[in-house]
Amino acid sequence: MFSRKRGGPKHVRAADAPPSEALANSLAADGEPPVPEQGPWDVKHAPEGVQRLDLGSLQIPAVEGVEVRVQANPDGGVEQIVLVDGESALQLGVFAAPRSEGIWNEVREEIAGAMTADGVTPREIQGPYGVELTARVNTPDGPADVRFVGVDGPRWMVRALFQGAAAADRNREGALGVVLSGLVVVRDDEARPVREALPLRLPKEMTEQAQEGEHEHDGPAQPGANGRAPI
């Protein structure tokens, strides 16, 4: 779904959504770009004095009632981040992108194409970050609503997948919407292929918790490590 198409990147069309505020500010021609009004923030614009869970390339703000569920491999590399609040969930991913061009329009088209191939009818709607993609998909537990949100930043893209009540009705995002708008992306200086997932890692305290959990069991360690943190 997220493989790069042959023939190089497509260019943003005039009819597509304008670049996100974070990306637009990074391309400002004169002087220091203004600080965006909301996140996801590039680390250079991130507000100070906010408690956050540091996962490496992604920092998640502490919001009361939101549980962070992290799936990691034995080396501590994070493979999946899911935030849960009541009847809603938010899955997060962060990827490398060009400095001068956003990739969400292209990614969104590919997600829509994959859904259509599976017999699902996606629908584009306008949201606070630009064009979103919503659909009702079939799951083992029955039909479920999903909503994809993309935010282009300087050399990165955040992909957010809402599920449950927040997917069916944006007005029910609640605390998960607050988390999304407060995310901080820490993009390293390493040259990376477009679409490559930026490196994520477990915080030290979560790694220690996982190791302690393994020591409490007499059996062999299971592949992967899970961490949960209510923040």
Phi and psi in degrees as a GROMACS rama.xvg file:
@    title "Ramachandran Plot"
@    xaxis  label "Phi"
@    yaxis  label "Psi"
@TYPE xy
-114.395  18.8336  PHE-2
-73.815  148.669  SER-3
-75.7222  133.247  ARG-4
-71.6533  149.468  LYS-5
-68.2017  152.878  ARG-6
94.1722  6.04974  GLY-7
87.8301  172.624  GLY-8
-70.5829  147.589  PRO-9
-81.9568  154.193  LYS-10
-95.8053  147.89  HIS-11
-65.0007  130.644  VAL-12
-85.0115  157.522  ARG-13
-61.0263  -29.7893  ALA-14
-80.8065  -11.9438  ALA-15
-73.9084  166.655  ASP-16
-61.8879  145.988  ALA-17
-65.2755  161.268  PRO-18
-62.1221  154.511  PRO-19
-62.6585  163.168  SER-20
-61.0083  -38.0621  GLU-21
-62.6356  -42.7718  ALA-22
-71.9799  -41.7157  LEU-23
-60.1964  -41.1494  ALA-24
-66.1007  -33.7164  ASN-25
-70.2125  -18.5955  SER-26
-101.209  7.20894  LEU-27
-56.2411  136.202  ALA-28
-80.1004  -36.5343  ALA-29
-117.591  127.742  ASP-30
69.2221  -168.826  GLY-31
-76.475  127.161  GLU-32
-64.1884  149.423  PRO-33
-67.9569  156.217  PRO-34
-73.9491  131.857  VAL-35
-61.3107  157.765  PRO-36
-79.8434  -24.5505  GLU-37
-151.927  162.303  GLN-38
-86.342  -172.722  GLY-39
-57.9291  136.819  PRO-40
-97.0759  144.053  TRP-41
-74.3922  147.03  ASP-42
-56.3893  -28.9447  VAL-43
-70.6021  -16.2473  LYS-44
-112.172  3.58796  HIS-45
-65.8382  131.686  ALA-46
-61.9578  147.327  PRO-47
-89.1807  164.861  GLU-48
76.4387  19.5617  GLY-49
-110.123  129.528  VAL-50
-75.4172  128.371  GLN-51
-137.252  151.607  ARG-52
-88.8316  117.5  LEU-53
-89.2676  110.794  ASP-54
-110.716  23.2832  LEU-55
93.8016  -102.784  GLY-56
-75.1026  -11.3635  SER-57
-133.756  129.833  LEU-58
-116.613  128.074  GLN-59
-106.474  122.921  ILE-60
-68.5685  147.865  PRO-61
-78.4606  118.083  ALA-62
-127.936  127.729  VAL-63
-58.3336  133.173  GLU-64
91.97  -10.6357  GLY-65
-93.1806  125.942  VAL-66
-100.046  131.542  GLU-67
-101.602  121.486  VAL-68
-112.551  122.683  ARG-69
-120.404  128.604  VAL-70
-103.856  124.275  GLN-71
-130.271  159.728  ALA-72
-88.7522  173.112  ASN-73
-59.4307  -21.8583  PRO-74
-86.1947  -0.35605  ASP-75
90.9301  1.43512  GLY-76
-75.8743  130.423  GLY-77
-80.1842  129.458  VAL-78
-106.613  -23.1936  GLU-79
-154.665  139.322  GLN-80
-125.54  123.504  ILE-81
-130.183  128.745  VAL-82
-104.954  137.814  LEU-83
-125.498  133.87  VAL-84
-144.359  102.892  ASP-85
61.5251  -121.339  GLY-86
-91.1042  9.56631  GLU-87
-122.746  151.316  SER-88
-136.629  153.064  ALA-89
-137.055  117.033  LEU-90
-99.1336  133.976  GLN-91
-117.187  144.523  LEU-92
-144.709  149.909  GLY-93
-135.673  133.923  VAL-94
-134.07  156.266  PHE-95
-72.5788  146.02  ALA-96
-147.658  163.53  ALA-97
-67.6003  157.069  PRO-98
-70.5668  -35.5852  ARG-99
-101.145  0.589028  SER-100
-149.926  132.62  GLU-101
-77.701  159.296  GLY-102
-120.769  -1.17185  ILE-103
-62.7523  -38.3096  TRP-104
-58.5778  -43.6118  ASN-105
-68.6371  -44.6248  GLU-106
-61.6999  -42.1736  VAL-107
-60.9606  -41.6416  ARG-108
-61.8115  -38.643  GLU-109
-70.0043  -39.2484  GLU-110
-62.4953  -44.7127  ILE-111
-62.0044  -40.5609  ALA-112
-64.1962  -40.3626  GLY-113
-66.1237  -39.5685  ALA-114
-63.1193  -45.3826  MET-115
-60.4532  -39.9989  THR-116
-64.1594  -26.4539  ALA-117
-90.8678  8.1148  ASP-118
84.4305  13.5837  GLY-119
-100.592  141.867  VAL-120
-102.904  100.327  THR-121
-78.2137  158.489  PRO-122
-136.995  133.175  ARG-123
-89.8748  133.796  GLU-124
-133.049  157.91  ILE-125
-91.4226  130.523  GLN-126
-128.515  -177.865  GLY-127
-64.7161  -20.1014  PRO-128
-104.019  5.66392  TYR-129
117.583  -149.647  GLY-130
-78.095  128.632  VAL-131
-110.397  168.121  GLU-132
-127.011  125.119  LEU-133
-127.444  151.305  THR-134
-165.081  163.148  ALA-135
-110.496  120.903  ARG-136
-113.607  160.301  VAL-137
-91.9616  132.98  ASN-138
-128.525  166.939  THR-139
-56.9653  -23.9389  PRO-140
-95.7559  6.29125  ASP-141
111.907  -177.105  GLY-142
-61.8808  143.96  PRO-143
-144.985  144.627  ALA-144
-86.9146  140.155  ASP-145
-133.858  151.603  VAL-146
-144.351  122.075  ARG-147
-97.9001  132.092  PHE-148
-124.631  134.889  VAL-149
-123.657  140.447  GLY-150
-129.676  119.655  VAL-151
-88.7734  130.629  ASP-152
-125.951  -176.093  GLY-153
-69.6855  103.22  PRO-154
71.3979  20.4115  ARG-155
-152.752  160.143  TRP-156
-137.446  132.106  MET-157
-97.2393  129.261  VAL-158
-112.028  122.756  ARG-159
-117.657  131.273  ALA-160
-118.01  108.486  LEU-161
-85.3536  141.243  PHE-162
-134.662  154.377  GLN-163
81.707  -145.997  GLY-164
-59.018  -38.6526  ALA-165
-69.1534  -22.3277  ALA-166
-79.4608  -38.2474  ALA-167
-73.4246  -30.7315  ALA-168
-144.639  112.13  ASP-169
-59.8424  -28.1042  ARG-170
-67.588  -9.40531  ASN-171
-104.797  15.7912  ARG-172
-60.7781  -42.0004  GLU-173
54.5351  -127.855  GLY-174
-64.737  -29.3767  ALA-175
-67.5162  -35.7917  LEU-176
-65.9032  -35.5816  GLY-177
-65.1688  -41.0656  VAL-178
-62.2845  -45.9083  VAL-179
-59.5586  -43.7762  LEU-180
-72.8919  -11.3499  SER-181
-108.921  4.43808  GLY-182
-59.8942  148.837  LEU-183
-123.657  127.909  VAL-184
-103.438  128.02  VAL-185
-110.373  96.4759  VAL-186
-90.4879  121.032  ARG-187
-74.1774  175.293  ASP-188
-88.406  0.913666  ASP-189
-72.6267  136.371  GLU-190
-71.3714  125.936  ALA-191
-131.015  147.738  ARG-192
-61.1025  143.065  PRO-193
-58.4145  135.547  VAL-194
86.9832  -8.9124  ARG-195
-66.9678  134.712  GLU-196
-65.1606  131.666  ALA-197
-72.0228  146.97  LEU-198
-66.6498  132.084  PRO-199
-123.604  147.431  LEU-200
-143.978  156.05  ARG-201
-71.5602  141.231  LEU-202
-63.4507  156.553  PRO-203
-55.2755  -43.0422  LYS-204
-65.8787  -34.5589  GLU-205
-74.0695  -34.2743  MET-206
-63.4251  -42.8064  THR-207
-64.8626  -38.4126  GLU-208
-62.6035  -42.7586  GLN-209
-64.3509  -40.4037  ALA-210
-67.393  -38.5247  GLN-211
-64.652  -38.4152  GLU-212
-63.2242  -36.9455  GLY-213
-69.5645  -37.0828  GLU-214
-68.3684  -24.8932  HIS-215
-73.1294  -15.9885  GLU-216
-103.636  139.826  HIS-217
-78.6345  -21.5772  ASP-218
-75.2674  174.32  GLY-219
-66.5589  153.544  PRO-220
-63.7348  139.549  ALA-221
-84.661  149.597  GLN-222
-65.4228  137.336  PRO-223
88.4346  163.206  GLY-224
-140.698  139.003  ALA-225
-114.555  142.347  ASN-226
-134.486  141.316  GLY-227
-129.014  137.109  ARG-228
-143.676  113.779  ALA-229
-74.6018  119.756  PRO-230
